[in-house]
Amino acid sequence: MAADISGMWLGTYWQRGNPTRFEVTFAQGGNTISGRTMDDGYLGEASLSGTIAGRRLTFVKRYLASAQAPIEYTGTVSEDATYMSGEWRIGQFDSGNWEAHRSEDDLTQELKSVVAQETQLAGTATVG
């Protein structure tokens, strides 16, 4: 069974020792993953597509507004699916490490929490 990585993640990748922060949102259907990412650097937004098998994931990142070569990512998701890390590679030219943590800003979870609180409040309200 594949780990569920759907949702927003915040991460960092290192290129020649220099860190770049990014946000990524994954969508998952079975073993297929896709998504969008936004780098803090000059390359900006990119699309992602790949697969996940158990806790191992592989995806390709393609920048939308540049002719940058596709970047291959491999990695492993933690057992509790809140952390992932691995290596990225641009052909034989360059490679480095990356990591990401599930974002606390997951709006779906936040919405579920708000609805649950409102439901509890409605259940305890008295009509008088």
Sequence and secondary structure as in RCSB ss.txt:
>XXXX:A:sequence
MAADISGMWLGTYWQRGNPTRFEVTFAQGGNTISGRTMDDGYLGEASLSGTIAGRRLTFVKRYLASAQAPIEYTG
TVSEDATYMSGEWRIGQFDSGNWEAHRSEDDLTQELKSVVAQETQLAGTATVG
>XXXX:A:secstr
      EEEEEEEEETTEEEEEEEEEEEETTEEEEEEEESSTT EEEEEEEEETTEEEEEEEESSS    EEEEE
EE TTSSEEEEEEEETTTEEEEEEEEE TT HHHHHHHHHHHHHHHHHH    
